[in-house]
Amino acid sequence: MSDRPSRLKPPVTTTTSLWPALSILGIAVLMLSVFMLVNLVTNKGVVAKETATVPVIVGGLQADTKPGAKLQYCLQSEEVPSNIDSAFVVPVNTATRPGQGTPNRGAGEFSCEQPLTTTNTSASELISFFNQRLQASGWSLFSHGASNGDPQSLFQKAGSDGFYWEVGVTVNKSTTSSVNWTFQIYQNSETV
């Protein structure tokens, strides 16, 4: 007997092909390219400025065309986001009264109040004016009527700064010829 095999056989080898893995990688690159091309073709870009139409309210009190002068103390552009500007509206025949203030100045949240007087109207017409105008501008009415019984409406809207903003209109005194009321706006500490 011989120790030598009569035929030499090569050892059994197993080879692994990289082609299946490369084909999956190729498909992934192809799909990514297709989606990037679709995105490039359909991309309209970022809208730089929010555009909004001013609501037309029929009946009731007319809005002052330049309310900014009466509410300038509270309309501080470095504090109030631009999408909250719709709250700065007053009816015609409105004048400022002394006593405006920023109670939380420097304490974190923005808060401002402006006393005003509107002549030739009633408390219910004034509250109705704000209910119509602010709700048409995207503000939600979440409370009406103060705890002491005075006519009041409170509105809320998410600001573009990431916080909720609240506006309050409270009638302080009403006579047959005029209504003394307070406009208050403040930034809620809760984030959107």
BELNORMO-V567676 format. One record per backbone hydrogen bond with DSSP energy under -1.0 kcal/mol. CO is the residue of the C=O (numbers start at 1). NH is the residue of the N-H. Records with the same first field share a line. If there is no record, write none. Layout:
CO: NH / NH
//
This chain:
18: 22
19: 23
20: 24
21: 25
22: 26
23: 27
24: 28
25: 29
26: 30
27: 31
28: 32
29: 33
30: 34
31: 35
32: 36
33: 37
34: 38
35: 39
36: 40
37: 41
38: 42
39: 43
62: 92
67: 71
71: 75
74: 76
76: 79 / 80
81: 84
82: 85
84: 87
85: 88
87: 89
90: 64
93: 119
95: 117
101: 113
102: 105
104: 107
110: 187
112: 185
113: 101
114: 183
115: 97
116: 181
117: 95
118: 179
122: 126
123: 127
124: 128
125: 129
126: 130
127: 131
128: 132
129: 133
130: 134
131: 135
132: 136
134: 139
135: 138
140: 156
143: 154
146: 149
150: 146
151: 171
152: 145
153: 169
154: 142 / 143
155: 167
156: 140
157: 165
159: 162
162: 192
163: 159
164: 188
165: 157
166: 186
167: 155
168: 184
169: 153
170: 182
173: 180
177: 120
178: 175
179: 118
180: 172 / 173
181: 116
182: 170
183: 114
184: 168
185: 112
186: 166
190: 164
//
